[in-house]
Amino acid sequence: MKVVCSWCRGEGRSGFVGEKAPLDDMRETHSICLEHETAVRARWAAHGPRIGFYTASTDNVRHLAWRTRRVVLSALQLGVDLKGWASKAR
């Protein structure tokens, strides 16, 4: 699949970011390029630690993101382990 930056497309540029599996699939999927990600992060930093309607410290947000990532990875690993266990049980 071809990965394109939605923000670049909105500006009239090609916005090509890269490719991802499945490589034989010719459809497009959307992401954000490094240039626009940096711009968004700079705007967030300019507005201080306020995020949405809630105020939170940057450290707390990083910790929550880290915990969320761990939970997702644990769930994915559990799925892989269960799939392997099920195939061995047959």
N, CA, C and O atoms as CSV, one atom per row, in Angstrom:
chain,resi,resn,atom,element,x,y,z
A,1,MET,N,N,0.834,-1.172,0.000
A,1,MET,CA,C,0.000,0.000,0.000
A,1,MET,C,C,0.880,1.237,0.000
A,1,MET,O,O,1.966,1.255,0.578
A,2,LYS,N,N,0.390,2.249,-0.651
A,2,LYS,CA,C,1.088,3.525,-0.706
A,2,LYS,C,C,0.619,4.383,0.469
A,2,LYS,O,O,-0.583,4.568,0.656
A,3,VAL,N,N,1.559,4.909,1.265
A,3,VAL,CA,C,1.224,5.755,2.406
A,3,VAL,C,C,1.436,7.208,1.999
A,3,VAL,O,O,2.519,7.584,1.550
A,4,VAL,N,N,0.388,8.026,2.158
A,4,VAL,CA,C,0.469,9.443,1.790
A,4,VAL,C,C,0.088,10.303,2.991
A,4,VAL,O,O,-0.690,9.885,3.848
A,5,CYS,N,N,0.647,11.507,3.038
A,5,CYS,CA,C,0.343,12.467,4.096
A,5,CYS,C,C,-0.921,13.234,3.716
A,5,CYS,O,O,-0.968,13.889,2.675
A,6,SER,N,N,-1.931,13.149,4.557
A,6,SER,CA,C,-3.195,13.840,4.300
A,6,SER,C,C,-3.009,15.352,4.270
A,6,SER,O,O,-3.663,16.047,3.492
A,7,TRP,N,N,-2.131,15.852,5.103
A,7,TRP,CA,C,-1.907,17.296,5.179
A,7,TRP,C,C,-1.245,17.798,3.899
A,7,TRP,O,O,-1.622,18.842,3.367
A,8,CYS,N,N,-0.255,17.052,3.406
A,8,CYS,CA,C,0.407,17.439,2.149
A,8,CYS,C,C,-0.594,17.422,1.000
A,8,CYS,O,O,-0.602,18.327,0.166
A,9,ARG,N,N,-1.431,16.400,0.957
A,9,ARG,CA,C,-2.450,16.320,-0.094
A,9,ARG,C,C,-3.358,17.539,-0.055
A,9,ARG,O,O,-3.732,18.073,-1.099
A,10,GLY,N,N,-3.711,17.977,1.140
A,10,GLY,CA,C,-4.552,19.159,1.298
A,10,GLY,C,C,-3.878,20.417,0.785
A,10,GLY,O,O,-4.549,21.372,0.393
A,11,GLU,N,N,-2.538,20.420,0.786
A,11,GLU,CA,C,-1.767,21.559,0.286
A,11,GLU,C,C,-1.454,21.429,-1.198
A,11,GLU,O,O,-0.807,22.304,-1.771
A,12,GLY,N,N,-1.904,20.353,-1.824
A,12,GLY,CA,C,-1.681,20.169,-3.252
A,12,GLY,C,C,-0.387,19.460,-3.610
A,12,GLY,O,O,-0.040,19.376,-4.788
A,13,ARG,N,N,0.337,18.948,-2.616
A,13,ARG,CA,C,1.576,18.213,-2.885
A,13,ARG,C,C,1.270,16.725,-3.000
A,13,ARG,O,O,0.174,16.277,-2.666
A,14,SER,N,N,2.263,15.959,-3.482
A,14,SER,CA,C,2.046,14.515,-3.657
A,14,SER,C,C,1.865,13.827,-2.312
A,14,SER,O,O,1.016,12.945,-2.181
A,15,GLY,N,N,2.641,14.210,-1.321
A,15,GLY,CA,C,2.479,13.685,0.022
A,15,GLY,C,C,2.932,12.254,0.225
A,15,GLY,O,O,2.561,11.636,1.222
A,16,PHE,N,N,3.722,11.706,-0.686
A,16,PHE,CA,C,4.168,10.315,-0.563
A,16,PHE,C,C,5.067,10.170,0.661
A,16,PHE,O,O,6.074,10.868,0.780
A,17,VAL,N,N,4.704,9.263,1.572
A,17,VAL,CA,C,5.476,9.022,2.790
A,17,VAL,C,C,6.279,7.734,2.664
A,17,VAL,O,O,7.426,7.675,3.108
A,18,GLY,N,N,5.693,6.711,2.069
A,18,GLY,CA,C,6.371,5.429,1.932
A,18,GLY,C,C,5.397,4.347,1.532
A,18,GLY,O,O,4.299,4.626,1.049
A,19,GLU,N,N,5.811,3.103,1.738
A,19,GLU,CA,C,4.959,1.957,1.430
A,19,GLU,C,C,4.888,1.059,2.649
A,19,GLU,O,O,5.788,1.052,3.489
A,20,LYS,N,N,3.799,0.298,2.733
A,20,LYS,CA,C,3.661,-0.674,3.815
A,20,LYS,C,C,2.968,-1.909,3.273
A,20,LYS,O,O,2.354,-1.877,2.207
A,21,ALA,N,N,3.072,-2.971,4.004
A,21,ALA,CA,C,2.465,-4.234,3.582
A,21,ALA,C,C,0.955,-4.099,3.563
A,21,ALA,O,O,0.396,-3.361,4.374
A,22,PRO,N,N,0.303,-4.770,2.686
A,22,PRO,CA,C,0.779,-5.627,1.600
A,22,PRO,C,C,1.271,-4.795,0.417
A,22,PRO,O,O,0.569,-3.904,-0.062
A,23,LEU,N,N,2.463,-5.092,-0.040
A,23,LEU,CA,C,3.098,-4.293,-1.085
A,23,LEU,C,C,2.432,-4.441,-2.442
A,23,LEU,O,O,2.543,-3.543,-3.276
A,24,ASP,N,N,1.738,-5.556,-2.687
A,24,ASP,CA,C,1.084,-5.739,-3.985
A,24,ASP,C,C,-0.274,-5.034,-4.056
A,24,ASP,O,O,-0.893,-4.998,-5.120
A,25,ASP,N,N,-0.740,-4.478,-2.943
A,25,ASP,CA,C,-2.001,-3.732,-2.905
A,25,ASP,C,C,-1.730,-2.306,-3.379
A,25,ASP,O,O,-0.878,-1.621,-2.811
A,26,MET,N,N,-2.433,-1.854,-4.400
A,26,MET,CA,C,-2.165,-0.546,-4.997
A,26,MET,C,C,-2.988,0.588,-4.368
A,26,MET,O,O,-2.899,1.731,-4.816
A,27,ARG,N,N,-3.785,0.284,-3.338
A,27,ARG,CA,C,-4.583,1.334,-2.709
A,27,ARG,C,C,-3.703,2.264,-1.881
A,27,ARG,O,O,-2.535,1.970,-1.625
A,28,GLU,N,N,-4.288,3.407,-1.462
A,28,GLU,CA,C,-3.577,4.369,-0.632
A,28,GLU,C,C,-4.118,4.324,0.787
A,28,GLU,O,O,-5.302,4.070,1.008
A,29,THR,N,N,-3.235,4.573,1.741
A,29,THR,CA,C,-3.636,4.766,3.124
A,29,THR,C,C,-3.016,6.078,3.575
A,29,THR,O,O,-2.034,6.535,2.990
A,30,HIS,N,N,-3.571,6.679,4.596
A,30,HIS,CA,C,-3.137,8.012,4.990
A,30,HIS,C,C,-2.385,7.996,6.311
A,30,HIS,O,O,-2.639,7.177,7.194
A,31,SER,N,N,-1.455,8.929,6.411
A,31,SER,CA,C,-0.638,9.100,7.596
A,31,SER,C,C,-0.288,10.579,7.684
A,31,SER,O,O,-0.984,11.419,7.115
A,32,ILE,N,N,0.784,10.897,8.392
A,32,ILE,CA,C,1.268,12.272,8.473
A,32,ILE,C,C,2.779,12.238,8.288
A,32,ILE,O,O,3.462,11.375,8.841
A,33,CYS,N,N,3.293,13.176,7.511
A,33,CYS,CA,C,4.736,13.207,7.245
A,33,CYS,C,C,5.465,13.840,8.430
A,33,CYS,O,O,4.840,14.432,9.309
A,34,LEU,N,N,6.775,13.709,8.443
A,34,LEU,CA,C,7.589,14.232,9.532
A,34,LEU,C,C,7.466,15.750,9.634
A,34,LEU,O,O,7.422,16.295,10.737
A,35,GLU,N,N,7.409,16.428,8.501
A,35,GLU,CA,C,7.298,17.895,8.491
A,35,GLU,C,C,6.021,18.357,9.207
A,35,GLU,O,O,6.067,19.255,10.048
A,36,HIS,N,N,4.901,17.747,8.873
A,36,HIS,CA,C,3.642,18.150,9.487
A,36,HIS,C,C,3.531,17.666,10.936
A,36,HIS,O,O,2.931,18.344,11.769
A,37,GLU,N,N,4.100,16.510,11.238
A,37,GLU,CA,C,4.102,16.038,12.624
A,37,GLU,C,C,4.873,17.004,13.512
A,37,GLU,O,O,4.440,17.315,14.622
A,38,THR,N,N,6.018,17.481,13.023
A,38,THR,CA,C,6.819,18.446,13.770
A,38,THR,C,C,6.041,19.738,13.982
A,38,THR,O,O,6.085,20.321,15.066
A,39,ALA,N,N,5.327,20.188,12.949
A,39,ALA,CA,C,4.532,21.416,13.063
A,39,ALA,C,C,3.412,21.259,14.091
A,39,ALA,O,O,3.160,22.172,14.877
A,40,VAL,N,N,2.748,20.117,14.087
A,40,VAL,CA,C,1.667,19.874,15.047
A,40,VAL,C,C,2.223,19.834,16.468
A,40,VAL,O,O,1.642,20.419,17.381
A,41,ARG,N,N,3.342,19.146,16.653
A,41,ARG,CA,C,3.939,19.065,17.993
A,41,ARG,C,C,4.383,20.439,18.484
A,41,ARG,O,O,4.263,20.742,19.671
A,42,ALA,N,N,4.898,21.275,17.576
A,42,ALA,CA,C,5.310,22.629,17.953
A,42,ALA,C,C,4.097,23.446,18.401
A,42,ALA,O,O,4.184,24.210,19.362
A,43,ARG,N,N,2.976,23.288,17.713
A,43,ARG,CA,C,1.757,23.999,18.120
A,43,ARG,C,C,1.260,23.511,19.474
A,43,ARG,O,O,0.808,24.308,20.297
A,44,TRP,N,N,1.343,22.201,19.709
A,44,TRP,CA,C,0.933,21.676,21.015
A,44,TRP,C,C,1.815,22.253,22.115
A,44,TRP,O,O,1.323,22.672,23.162
A,45,ALA,N,N,3.126,22.270,21.866
A,45,ALA,CA,C,4.066,22.784,22.861
A,45,ALA,C,C,3.829,24.270,23.118
A,45,ALA,O,O,3.994,24.733,24.247
A,46,ALA,N,N,3.447,25.020,22.091
A,46,ALA,CA,C,3.211,26.458,22.239
A,46,ALA,C,C,2.002,26.739,23.125
A,46,ALA,O,O,1.925,27.794,23.754
A,47,HIS,N,N,1.071,25.813,23.176
A,47,HIS,CA,C,-0.123,26.011,23.989
A,47,HIS,C,C,0.035,25.471,25.400
A,47,HIS,O,O,-0.922,25.475,26.174
A,48,GLY,N,N,1.216,25.014,25.741
A,48,GLY,CA,C,1.466,24.542,27.093
A,48,GLY,C,C,0.949,23.134,27.318
A,48,GLY,O,O,0.676,22.402,26.366
A,49,PRO,N,N,0.817,22.757,28.589
A,49,PRO,CA,C,0.447,21.377,28.912
A,49,PRO,C,C,-1.038,21.080,28.748
A,49,PRO,O,O,-1.475,19.985,29.102
A,50,ARG,N,N,-1.819,21.999,28.232
A,50,ARG,CA,C,-3.261,21.788,28.072
A,50,ARG,C,C,-3.512,20.912,26.849
A,50,ARG,O,O,-3.019,21.197,25.758
A,51,ILE,N,N,-4.277,19.851,27.041
A,51,ILE,CA,C,-4.590,18.927,25.954
A,51,ILE,C,C,-6.099,18.780,25.902
A,51,ILE,O,O,-6.706,18.247,26.831
A,52,GLY,N,N,-6.695,19.239,24.844
A,52,GLY,CA,C,-8.144,19.145,24.711
A,52,GLY,C,C,-8.836,19.923,25.811
A,52,GLY,O,O,-8.490,21.074,26.076
A,53,PHE,N,N,-9.808,19.301,26.450
A,53,PHE,CA,C,-10.534,19.943,27.534
A,53,PHE,C,C,-9.876,19.695,28.886
A,53,PHE,O,O,-10.289,20.263,29.897
A,54,TYR,N,N,-8.873,18.864,28.901
A,54,TYR,CA,C,-8.252,18.473,30.151
A,54,TYR,C,C,-6.860,19.069,30.237
A,54,TYR,O,O,-6.203,19.278,29.218
A,55,THR,N,N,-6.418,19.337,31.435
A,55,THR,CA,C,-5.033,19.751,31.613
A,55,THR,C,C,-4.271,18.559,32.158
A,55,THR,O,O,-4.755,17.843,33.035
A,56,ALA,N,N,-3.101,18.360,31.641
A,56,ALA,CA,C,-2.291,17.227,32.076
A,56,ALA,C,C,-0.833,17.577,31.877
A,56,ALA,O,O,-0.475,18.313,30.957
A,57,SER,N,N,-0.001,17.045,32.745
A,57,SER,CA,C,1.423,17.281,32.577
A,57,SER,C,C,1.938,16.432,31.422
A,57,SER,O,O,1.373,15.386,31.104
A,58,THR,N,N,2.999,16.890,30.812
A,58,THR,CA,C,3.585,16.159,29.690
A,58,THR,C,C,4.059,14.778,30.135
A,58,THR,O,O,3.927,13.800,29.399
A,59,ASP,N,N,4.614,14.708,31.346
A,59,ASP,CA,C,5.082,13.415,31.858
A,59,ASP,C,C,3.921,12.443,32.021
A,59,ASP,O,O,4.056,11.257,31.720
A,60,ASN,N,N,2.778,12.940,32.496
A,60,ASN,CA,C,1.618,12.083,32.677
A,60,ASN,C,C,1.116,11.566,31.331
A,60,ASN,O,O,0.755,10.395,31.209
A,61,VAL,N,N,1.095,12.427,30.334
A,61,VAL,CA,C,0.646,12.021,28.999
A,61,VAL,C,C,1.588,10.963,28.433
A,61,VAL,O,O,1.137,9.974,27.855
A,62,ARG,N,N,2.879,11.166,28.595
A,62,ARG,CA,C,3.852,10.178,28.110
A,62,ARG,C,C,3.663,8.844,28.823
A,62,ARG,O,O,3.735,7.782,28.205
A,63,HIS,N,N,3.420,8.909,30.137
A,63,HIS,CA,C,3.220,7.679,30.904
A,63,HIS,C,C,1.958,6.956,30.434
A,63,HIS,O,O,1.969,5.736,30.270
A,64,LEU,N,N,0.878,7.695,30.218
A,64,LEU,CA,C,-0.358,7.076,29.745
A,64,LEU,C,C,-0.167,6.464,28.363
A,64,LEU,O,O,-0.673,5.374,28.094
A,65,ALA,N,N,0.559,7.152,27.484
A,65,ALA,CA,C,0.833,6.614,26.149
A,65,ALA,C,C,1.669,5.341,26.259
A,65,ALA,O,O,1.429,4.365,25.548
A,66,TRP,N,N,2.648,5.362,27.152
A,66,TRP,CA,C,3.503,4.188,27.352
A,66,TRP,C,C,2.669,3.016,27.862
A,66,TRP,O,O,2.824,1.893,27.382
A,67,ARG,N,N,1.779,3.268,28.838
A,67,ARG,CA,C,0.932,2.200,29.380
A,67,ARG,C,C,-0.018,1.657,28.323
A,67,ARG,O,O,-0.215,0.446,28.227
A,68,THR,N,N,-0.605,2.545,27.532
A,68,THR,CA,C,-1.516,2.112,26.472
A,68,THR,C,C,-0.777,1.241,25.469
A,68,THR,O,O,-1.287,0.200,25.054
A,69,ARG,N,N,0.418,1.659,25.080
A,69,ARG,CA,C,1.223,0.893,24.132
A,69,ARG,C,C,1.537,-0.493,24.697
A,69,ARG,O,O,1.490,-1.485,23.969
A,70,ARG,N,N,1.858,-0.563,25.998
A,70,ARG,CA,C,2.158,-1.860,26.625
A,70,ARG,C,C,0.946,-2.773,26.625
A,70,ARG,O,O,1.070,-3.971,26.370
A,71,VAL,N,N,-0.228,-2.215,26.908
A,71,VAL,CA,C,-1.453,-3.021,26.931
A,71,VAL,C,C,-1.743,-3.573,25.544
A,71,VAL,O,O,-2.077,-4.749,25.400
A,72,VAL,N,N,-1.618,-2.731,24.522
A,72,VAL,CA,C,-1.885,-3.170,23.149
A,72,VAL,C,C,-0.891,-4.251,22.738
A,72,VAL,O,O,-1.285,-5.272,22.175
A,73,LEU,N,N,0.390,-4.034,23.014
A,73,LEU,CA,C,1.398,-5.033,22.656
A,73,LEU,C,C,1.174,-6.342,23.411
A,73,LEU,O,O,1.365,-7.421,22.850
A,74,SER,N,N,0.768,-6.255,24.681
A,74,SER,CA,C,0.483,-7.468,25.453
A,74,SER,C,C,-0.690,-8.228,24.856
A,74,SER,O,O,-0.661,-9.455,24.766
A,75,ALA,N,N,-1.728,-7.494,24.447
A,75,ALA,CA,C,-2.895,-8.142,23.839
A,75,ALA,C,C,-2.518,-8.803,22.519
A,75,ALA,O,O,-2.965,-9.912,22.225
A,76,LEU,N,N,-1.698,-8.125,21.726
A,76,LEU,CA,C,-1.254,-8.707,20.460
A,76,LEU,C,C,-0.429,-9.968,20.702
A,76,LEU,O,O,-0.598,-10.969,20.007
A,77,GLN,N,N,0.460,-9.914,21.688
A,77,GLN,CA,C,1.290,-11.079,21.996
A,77,GLN,C,C,0.429,-12.233,22.489
A,77,GLN,O,O,0.677,-13.387,22.140
A,78,LEU,N,N,-0.585,-11.926,23.301
A,78,LEU,CA,C,-1.492,-12.964,23.777
A,78,LEU,C,C,-2.198,-13.629,22.601
A,78,LEU,O,O,-2.340,-14.851,22.574
A,79,GLY,N,N,-2.639,-12.836,21.634
A,79,GLY,CA,C,-3.298,-13.394,20.452
A,79,GLY,C,C,-2.376,-14.308,19.672
A,79,GLY,O,O,-2.791,-15.373,19.214
A,80,VAL,N,N,-1.121,-13.896,19.519
A,80,VAL,CA,C,-0.139,-14.717,18.803
A,80,VAL,C,C,0.122,-16.006,19.573
A,80,VAL,O,O,0.196,-17.083,18.982
A,81,ASP,N,N,0.263,-15.893,20.902
A,81,ASP,CA,C,0.506,-17.079,21.727
A,81,ASP,C,C,-0.668,-18.048,21.664
A,81,ASP,O,O,-0.473,-19.258,21.550
A,82,LEU,N,N,-1.890,-17.516,21.739
A,82,LEU,CA,C,-3.070,-18.380,21.683
A,82,LEU,C,C,-3.201,-19.054,20.325
A,82,LEU,O,O,-3.605,-20.214,20.242
A,83,LYS,N,N,-2.863,-18.337,19.267
A,83,LYS,CA,C,-2.924,-18.922,17.927
A,83,LYS,C,C,-1.926,-20.077,17.819
A,83,LYS,O,O,-2.248,-21.136,17.280
A,84,GLY,N,N,-0.721,-19.866,18.332
A,84,GLY,CA,C,0.285,-20.926,18.315
A,84,GLY,C,C,-0.119,-22.109,19.168
A,84,GLY,O,O,0.097,-23.258,18.783
A,85,TRP,N,N,-0.707,-21.835,20.328
A,85,TRP,CA,C,-1.157,-22.894,21.217
A,85,TRP,C,C,-2.282,-23.698,20.572
A,85,TRP,O,O,-2.318,-24.923,20.684
A,86,ALA,N,N,-3.207,-23.002,19.891
A,86,ALA,CA,C,-4.334,-23.686,19.250
A,86,ALA,C,C,-3.851,-24.589,18.119
A,86,ALA,O,O,-4.369,-25.690,17.936
A,87,SER,N,N,-2.860,-24.126,17.362
A,87,SER,CA,C,-2.366,-24.951,16.255
A,87,SER,C,C,-1.611,-26.175,16.781
A,87,SER,O,O,-1.626,-27.224,16.136
A,88,LYS,N,N,-0.955,-26.062,17.933
A,88,LYS,CA,C,-0.255,-27.206,18.525
A,88,LYS,C,C,-1.236,-28.212,19.117
A,88,LYS,O,O,-0.953,-29.410,19.159
A,89,ALA,N,N,-2.394,-27.722,19.576
A,89,ALA,CA,C,-3.379,-28.590,20.215
A,89,ALA,C,C,-4.113,-29.462,19.206
A,89,ALA,O,O,-4.711,-30.468,19.588
A,90,ARG,N,N,-4.083,-29.107,17.945
A,90,ARG,CA,C,-4.806,-29.882,16.916
A,90,ARG,C,C,-4.143,-31.172,16.599
A,90,ARG,O,O,-4.632,-31.927,15.758
